Amino acid sequence: MEFYADCLEMCGNAADPSVYALWEGPRAIGFTQVLAEIMLTDDAAIAASNQWADEMKKHKGEDFVMETKFNCERSFDPVALQSFKAAAITAVTIGTQLSKPGC
């Protein structure tokens, strides 16, 4: 699974930020995608996002997190998967060419 986020820190109050987990199926099922969304509004989701952000900052620095550079590389996806295991999924979208936060 690939993990993306609108932002993890200093997000402001305009909207509730979310983390997205994207899975893409093989050609046999038409590259169908499943996008799970976790809104960072409850304690478990916020704790998970902090854990993910802290691990990235430890290895790549604070700017890496603040500038959402983690959306451009997949090296911290295993950490995100472990961090968000206990967080509740708030929405699931199934389709192709689904929208996700960019680099």
C-alpha positions in Angstrom: 0.0 0.0 0.0 1.1 3.5 -0.7 0.4 6.3 1.9 -0.2 9.9 1.2 -1.4 12.9 3.2 -2.8 16.4 2.7 -0.5 17.5 5.6 0.7 16.0 8.9 1.7 19.1 10.8 0.8 22.8 10.8 -2.3 22.0 8.7 -4.4 25.0 9.8 -8.1 25.0 10.6 -9.6 25.3 7.1 -10.3 21.6 6.8 -9.7 18.3 8.5 -6.6 16.8 7.0 -6.6 13.2 5.9 -4.2 10.3 5.3 -4.8 8.1 2.3 -3.8 4.5 1.8 -3.8 3.4 -1.9 -3.8 -0.1 -3.3 -3.7 -0.8 -7.0 -4.7 -4.2 -8.4 -3.1 -6.0 -11.3 -4.0 -5.9 -15.0 -6.3 -8.9 -14.5 -8.7 -6.7 -12.7 -8.2 -3.6 -14.8 -5.8 -1.9 -12.4 -8.7 -1.2 -10.1 -7.7 0.9 -7.1 -8.9 1.1 -3.5 -8.3 4.3 -1.7 -8.9 4.3 2.1 -9.1 7.6 3.8 -8.4 8.3 7.5 -9.4 11.7 8.7 -7.1 13.0 11.4 -9.9 13.9 13.8 -9.7 11.3 16.5 -7.0 10.4 19.0 -5.9 7.2 17.3 -5.6 8.8 13.9 -3.7 11.8 15.3 -1.4 9.5 17.3 -0.7 7.4 14.2 0.1 10.5 12.1 2.4 11.8 14.8 4.2 8.4 14.9 4.6 8.4 11.1 5.8 12.0 11.0 8.3 11.5 13.9 9.9 8.6 12.1 10.2 10.5 8.9 11.7 13.6 10.7 14.2 11.3 12.4 15.5 10.1 9.1 14.8 13.0 6.6 14.3 16.1 8.7 11.4 18.4 9.5 11.2 20.0 6.1 10.5 16.6 4.5 7.3 16.4 6.6 6.3 20.0 6.4 6.6 20.1 2.6 4.9 16.7 2.2 7.8 15.2 0.3 6.7 11.8 1.7 4.0 11.9 -1.0 6.8 11.6 -3.6 8.6 8.5 -2.3 7.5 5.2 -0.9 10.3 4.5 1.7 8.1 5.3 4.7 5.0 3.4 3.6 5.8 0.4 5.9 6.0 2.8 8.9 2.7 4.3 7.9 1.1 0.9 7.6 2.2 -0.1 11.1 1.3 3.3 12.5 -2.3 3.4 11.2 -3.3 -0.2 12.0 -5.5 1.0 14.9 -6.9 4.0 13.2 -10.5 4.0 11.9 -11.0 4.3 8.1 -13.5 7.1 7.5 -14.1 6.6 3.7 -13.3 4.1 1.0 -13.3 4.8 -2.7 -13.0 2.1 -5.4 -12.3 2.9 -9.0 -9.4 3.7 -11.4 -7.2 6.8 -11.7 -8.3 7.9 -8.2 -7.1 11.3 -7.0 -4.5 11.5 -4.2 -2.3 14.3 -2.8 0.5 15.1 -5.1 4.2 15.8 -4.6 
